[in-house]
Amino acid sequence: MERVAAPVSFLAHASWSADGISHAVFTIEGLRCAACSRAVTRAVSALPGVERISVNVATARACVDWYPQRIVLKQILDTVTATGFKPVPLGGETGASIQRAEHRLALKRIGLAGLGMMQTMMFVYCIYASGAHGIDPGIAQYLKLAGLLIATPVLVYSGAPFFAGALRNLRQRALGMDVPVALALTIAYTASVINTLRGAGEIYFDSVTMFIFFLLAGRFVEMTVRQRSLSATEALARSLPATVARIGADGTAQRVAPDLIRQGDLLSIPKGGVIPVDSRLIEGEALVDESLLTGESTSMAKRPGQPLLGGSINAGHPIRVIAMTRTTESMLASIVSLLERTQAGRASITRTADRIASRFVLLTVGLATIAGVLWLFMEPTRALPAALAVLVVTCPCALSLATPAAIAAATARLARRGLLVTRADALERLARVDVVVVDKTGTLTRGVPAVELKSIEGRYSRDEVLQIAAALEGASEHPIALAFRMHSNPALTADELKEFPGRGVAGRVEGTQWRLGTHAFVSELTGGHNDSAEASVFLATSTGIVATFTVADGLRPDAAHAVDELRRMGLQVAIASGDQQKVVDSVARQLGVEDAVGRLTPQQKLALIQQRQSGGTNVLMIGDGINDGPVLAAASVSCAMAQGSAVAQAAADLLLLSESLNTLPDAIRTARHMRAVIRQNLTWALVYNLAAVPLAAMGWIAPWVAAIGMSASSLLVVLNAARLARASGKTT
Amino acid sequence: MNIVFLLIPLGMMLLVIAVAALFWAVNSGQYDDLEDAGRSVIDRED
């Protein structure tokens, strides 16, 4: 695993373009935060001959362009290594296998520390227990040496992460949580070694091994929880395949990096493979799983010619698709870049927390020194244990984990339901919302007109009348015609078609003369009066009206439920639409919304929102995300309904990728819950530290108890946050 | 009491064996996925 990969294997995923720039993609191991990616980017782009480097934290991949005449790839890779990260060639080392290697290493470290801890405790206990009766000094010395023999490998192998972390912290001139840990371990171990060798004084080998074990175990659980609550989209970004099978002109498949895919490329996607870019199915039936993108849990059948979203998973047979975009332009890429923005925002929250933690660490070291010095004057034997206990018991982790852990868990939960949080602080703003303003078209309604059959007279079935109507509308480009054509049957066609603008169409289907249009228009054919106030479109033959329809932008099926739910949560719901007042009123009546204004220009919508906010209320604006950018930007929090490639344009704080409006009340509930959890976590961190530090300084807490206390405290914070990721309250 | 001088090295050898066994188990992937094997029992497919 420690083998340094030869640059040759990196070149497997490199390519040369006509302008003499080389291009390579590789994975960077150990890349975890936006700050890390900035460090790598800064170091590499400073090299002469490097045209451009982009580092993606979510995928842990770097993409670099360079001039081969001026720099060789090895220099670039060495620079990456020098920043403290390991470049790994694409292919075997996907995010998953890196994660697995980390998991294995962590288990071995914990295992060694656990076994070592039990053994050293046994030896040290012998010395303690026999203290009163007096143990043979030779045997005592023998036991201490045995303890040293066991504690050393535990410290070196299992304790390595703490020392590495502390070193990295010191090099960056920042005080992280690893600093006091490493300090405590060094002091305890060194003192024990000296005391063993000179044959007098206390030894702390048991404390050293226990401390390492409990801290490692605590961190392991934290890591597992965090990986579980990784948002589905982050998982998705990681699941982007390292290579894709591209089928060349000669019909042979060639594996290429996804970045090299161009529009029009023919790709072969195996069963279970991720479709890397937005593409079109060219043959056969396909079953795709879009759950990672939209939260839609059932797989969807696609026919040839239908678009497939980049990032969906081929759940059926192997398929061949044609790429419609480059990877950088697909929906998946948009989502990944949105995620990066979120992570950058999250990083700033984490930085604030880290700054607090860093001061806290300084304070801890200071307090430990004071406690040690004071004890030295009163009772020198208790100085070291008291100082160690203070160093160990304080838990800056709980303080700095409190907020980020809760945000991560809440974001993950919402992503699973198809709601993407694109700004890190959006959830905190969402928790404070008290008015929800909805733009009607495309949000409460589907945004496209749909045909609804009102009545049928005579011997025709529902499908027959819809198909006849579709055939009659076959040549028209009117939006209403498009709505009818959703129901077309290729076997049924109309001839002698004639369009009467503003009135309807006439034509012959299977030898019968039909008319489809306004009541007045079809009455010319039937000659009769057959009034039906509800309907707007009529289908008739010469013998009379056969069917009546309404064509309207239908409400989403779950709109009423979602609005009810929002009101039940104590929120005001209002509709602000650019549509006609009559239509807005009708929708508002169906949903029971009293506050509904129509005929608004975007400026008026903006003014309406600003007016409400000036009154001190927090407004959540929900729009379709395309035409209402400024209005969304003005609201306290904004949510856009985003489907397909519209994701990229939407500048909202939240993006609803799923079709279900019920996600919204759930999102607000989760945000409120998250705020509560953050408060609980911060309170706990404060109470714990205020209580534990004085006790430790007074020497009432043994170093090993302190180790348990600290691990338990940070675990509590993480587990409390993890509750958010779990489903609470039923929402379907 | 001299038996202690023999038993402690023996105990430590046991420790070495235990650690070796654990490392072998982890490296051979036995702890990589603790959930899927259990879930496969109630999985209807295959």
Interface residues (C-beta under 8 A of the other chain):
Chain A: R100 H103 R104 L107 K108 G111 L112 L115 G116 Q119 M122 F123 D136 I139 Y142 L143 A146 L149 I150
Chain B: M1 V4 F5 I8 G11 M12 L15 A18 V19 L22 F23 V26 N27 Y31 D32
